[in-house]
């Protein structure tokens, strides 16, 4: 199966984190929105067969790229 990567939204990020057992207390929509608000960011989402399977948010703070 082919994996595609696209720019995602907060709703998809919450959906992915809720489905992963690694996150015992995943962030909710409000928490993610507050972290990304007014911060240049890129929210990459990996899809397999049109189903979101992973995410990688990237925040930019003071000319440095912070990987979260």
C-alpha positions as CSV (number, residue, x, y, z in Angstrom):
1,X,0.0,0.0,0.0
2,X,1.1,3.5,-0.8
3,X,1.7,6.1,1.9
4,X,1.0,9.7,1.1
5,X,2.0,12.8,3.2
6,X,-0.2,15.9,3.2
7,X,-0.6,19.1,5.3
8,X,-3.2,18.2,7.9
9,X,-5.5,20.0,10.3
10,X,-6.0,19.9,14.1
11,X,-9.0,17.6,13.9
12,X,-6.9,15.0,12.1
13,X,-4.1,15.4,14.7
14,X,-6.5,14.7,17.6
15,X,-8.0,11.7,15.8
16,X,-4.5,10.2,15.2
17,X,-3.3,10.8,18.8
18,X,-6.5,9.3,20.3
19,X,-6.0,6.1,18.3
20,X,-2.3,5.6,19.3
21,X,-1.7,3.6,22.5
22,X,1.6,5.6,23.0
23,X,-0.5,8.6,24.0
24,X,-2.1,7.7,27.3
25,X,-3.4,11.3,27.6
26,X,-3.5,12.8,24.1
27,X,-3.9,16.5,23.6
28,X,-7.4,17.7,22.8
29,X,-8.4,20.2,20.1
30,X,-8.1,23.2,22.4
31,X,-4.7,22.3,23.7
32,X,-3.3,21.8,20.2
33,X,-5.0,24.9,18.9
34,X,-3.4,27.0,21.7
35,X,0.1,25.6,21.0
36,X,-0.2,26.4,17.2
37,X,-2.0,29.7,17.5
38,X,0.1,32.6,16.2
39,X,3.1,30.3,15.6
40,X,4.3,29.4,12.1
41,X,3.8,25.6,11.9
42,X,3.4,22.7,9.6
43,X,1.2,19.7,10.5
44,X,2.2,16.8,8.3
45,X,-0.2,13.8,8.2
46,X,0.6,10.4,6.7
47,X,-2.2,8.5,5.0
48,X,-2.5,4.9,3.9
49,X,-5.5,4.0,1.8
50,X,-7.0,7.4,2.7
51,X,-6.8,6.7,6.4
52,X,-4.6,8.9,8.6
53,X,-1.9,6.7,10.2
54,X,0.6,9.2,11.6
55,X,1.4,12.9,12.2
56,X,4.4,15.2,12.6
57,X,3.8,18.7,13.8
58,X,6.6,21.2,13.3
59,X,6.6,24.6,15.1
60,X,8.8,27.5,14.2
61,X,10.1,29.5,17.1
62,X,12.7,32.3,16.7
63,X,14.3,31.2,13.5
64,X,14.6,27.6,14.8
65,X,12.5,24.7,13.8
66,X,11.2,22.8,16.9
67,X,10.1,19.3,16.2
68,X,7.3,18.2,18.6
